[in-house]
Amino acid sequence: MSTRLRIVFAGTPAFAVPALNALATSGHDICGVYTQPDRPAGRGRRLVASEVKERALALGLAIEQPQSLKAAESAARLCALAPDVMIVVAYGLILPQAILDIPRLGCFNIHASLLPRWRGAAPIQHAILAGDRSTGITIMRMTAGLDAGPIVAQRELPVDEDATAGALQGALADLGAPLMVDTLDLIATGRALMREQNSGEATYAPKISRADARIRWTEPAAVIARRVRAYDPWPGAETSWRGEQLKIWRAAVRAGRPGAQAGEVLGADSTGIEIACGTGSLALLTLQLPGKKRVGAADFVHAHTLAGERLT
């Protein structure tokens, strides 16, 4: 590194922590960390700090937690930090143009896809849902458009056929952190090359909701299997059994049986609970009932009789 920059970092979940760690040891100066306000969580609804806040506190960094960045006061506070650059990783708040204009060299985002594919809030989940064989990290200079700014750097990552969203998130976070540091040095010395995105190739990854995770057994088994992986760890793919919610955490595609009704239990033993789908069948390998721990198929079958039943 030849030029020391004043950095403002903005991020909230665990996905952003590796980048914060990498920047903290990069030789640049992190003059402030922005993260979302503490949120109530758990049965007691006590306020819980974000993973980025916890790490920033451990690093002894100054923290800002505005409810919004739209007020004039927010721009004034950021101006007072005199940042050269702002690094944004899954922050969760919109940066208005007044904020984007403050850092001398601009605002840069670590995005978990190979833009312009999967612009939006949930690129990891949508890559799995679509059956993408690869994804990656994009370092992008931020503009007012949704993930539409010019690309500064990209790095590709294969998607394992059994990868969950949680596992892929961890791998991408670890990939993006050193890429951001390398790219920042190019930005600092004016050597960064930026290319505009082809908006005609853009696809979108809207935010995931609990309703999205509801299994539709009329879909092909391969599609449902991707849903199981995409919604792990949150919100968890789910179905109904005997009027109760049943979450599915691991599953495998099987050939199925012609003429079976979607959702029908075709067999249940220690190797899996086989459920008929629109095409093929799905063997449920790890399941969870409300208030219970996750269990393997062998333990579930030992405790429950499923012959002749149907999931809905």
VENSUL-V942336 format. One record per helix or strand of 3 or more residues. SS is the DSSP state (H for helix, E for strand). FROM is the first residue (numbers start at 1). TO is the last residue. If there is no record, write none. Layout:
# VENSUL-V942336
SS FROM TO
SS FROM TO
This chain:
# VENSUL-V942336
E 6 11
H 14 24
E 29 34
E 39 41
E 46 48
H 51 59
H 72 81
E 85 89
H 97 100
E 107 111
H 123 129
E 134 141
E 151 158
H 165 188
H 199 201
H 210 213
H 221 230
E 237 241
E 244 254
E 264 269
E 272 276
E 281 289
H 297 303
